[in-house]
Amino acid sequence: MNNQANMALRTDNIIVVGSGVAGLICALAFAPRRVTLITKTNGLASGSSNLAKGGIAAAIGPDDSPSSHASDTLQAGAGLSDPERALELAEDGIESLHTLVRKGVPFDRAPDGTLELAREAAHTCARVVHAGGDSTGEVLISALTKMVYATPSIEVLENTFGYDLVVNEGQVDGLITVDSDHGWVFRQSSLVVLATGGIGMLWWQTTNPAESTGDGLAIAARAGAKLRDLEFMQFHPTALAVAGEGARLPLLTEALRGAGALLLDETGHRFMADEHPDAELAPRDVVARAIQRRTASGQDVFLDLRPVFANGQAALFPQAMDVASEAGFDPAMQPLPVVPAAHYHMGGVLVDRNGRTSVNGLWACGEVASTGIHGANRLASNSLLEGLVYAQKVAEDVCGQSVRKRPAARRKPLLPPVISAPGLAELDVTLDTVRRSMSELVGISRSAHGLDTALSMLADIDLKFHQTRRPLADVETHEAFVRCSEVRNVVLVARLVTLAALRREESRGAHYRIDYPGSHRAWKHHQEMTINGLYEYERTAVFHAAAS
């Protein structure tokens, strides 16, 4: 049977996968060159960018400077942030912010008309610009989405899943996609940008939306791209602890703590003053571990917003107040229960200063990329900034490339076999098993025993998951296909992250090993890996297990 007959062929100039801040900015920056913007969701307003409660860090205050911003970035990065790139981000970020202002993004203003600046954890001064109080992401994505739809050179493809890259002799030749209207499509292009966001859905408790399943990281890995620092996952300290079976937890922005909110244990004691000189404004990993130690022992932890009301700043956080109210709390009268939750991935696909990956024709920007800026622990509100700056860098670099000439006789790739479980229910069970195990064994606190256990379990899940292969025509719905493909990606990325965590035998930034509680100079370096390294490790591990 010739599976090629079931795959449509399209030719695209430039393909951008992902519709967060990095993807939207990148697509806009290509104009007037034609670009195809692909998103697996029903609409562009999706992903973590749309949910961002914090703002955009930029050294625009009278007592601030790019060097100061870069210094704070390096301090938070725990020795692994690249000094040159951190300074470059701080410098270029100022113009990126001003560009958004000129385009009419309605950032919050002080009474004198200047941009209002807030201070967040690990920043030495107020330099975070917000929009709509704690609705920065929603306001920003809404504005960018309108710009995208108003740009004739951008073709938007919604409900379109990027399945895998086609790479020939080290060069990207295109992207295989699936959509509900056309099924399999081979989109031929030698210029592909991944801006697919993060991996938060690998963990049971996360602030990320359901679509954050590590698709771009998995796609790049299967294409042979180099990956870096996958062990560094930032857990936001203060997600609202609401009931729900694996659903996204509402984030209570750390700007609340910058405005005076306090962390209390169940006795009402303000414990962060005992943990770090900066108390509630300590780096996120410090705050998250302090909370996790208490919740792991069965204690409740609360974020007290009453000081924010007392100093008259509650109106600056409308979303936090709405979220608390919807969950049945009155933040003006009672502290809110909080837990740490998987939030932002510092690691990702290794890229250079222009966003190029190790695969010719493939770029990456935003959370899916590892630029070397965030190091072992991202500085608050540097994520949207990095998305803005690197999306522009990628667009400029791609525009300088010539489209590779292709042979006149085009050959479509073979239709991939779909790895499919019997139905959505079984897929959900598999996903839930992975997420619960990752939270338990590859969460805020890790150990060799737990990581070994996780790797063994994940390898077993992967083996069972690949035992059933069915063609697309036999998969009942597009939803089932997407869910199946997401689980395929989650399992792969979970294995990669767990192996990286096992290999880093120290504690640094967001990576904490209870069996290696200190940081070591010998480990003050990045950790690179490829999918072949994972396969080699698993083959060796299985061999030793069989021998024993």
NORHU-V989824 format. One record per helix or strand of 3 or more residues. SS is the DSSP state (a for helix, b for strand). FROM is the first residue (numbers start at 1). TO is the last residue. Records with the same first field share a line. If there is no record, write none. Layout:
SS->FROM-TO ; FROM-TO
This chain:
a->3-6 ; 21-30 ; 47-51 ; 66-76 ; 83-102 ; 136-149 ; 200-202 ; 215-222 ; 255-258 ; 272-275 ; 279-281 ; 284-296 ; 306-310 ; 314-316 ; 318-326 ; 366-368 ; 383-399 ; 424-441 ; 448-465 ; 472-474 ; 478-503 ; 521-523 ; 531-547
b->8-11 ; 15-17 ; 35-38 ; 154-157 ; 160-168 ; 171-179 ; 183-188 ; 192-194 ; 233-240 ; 262-265 ; 301-304 ; 336-345 ; 348-350 ; 362-364
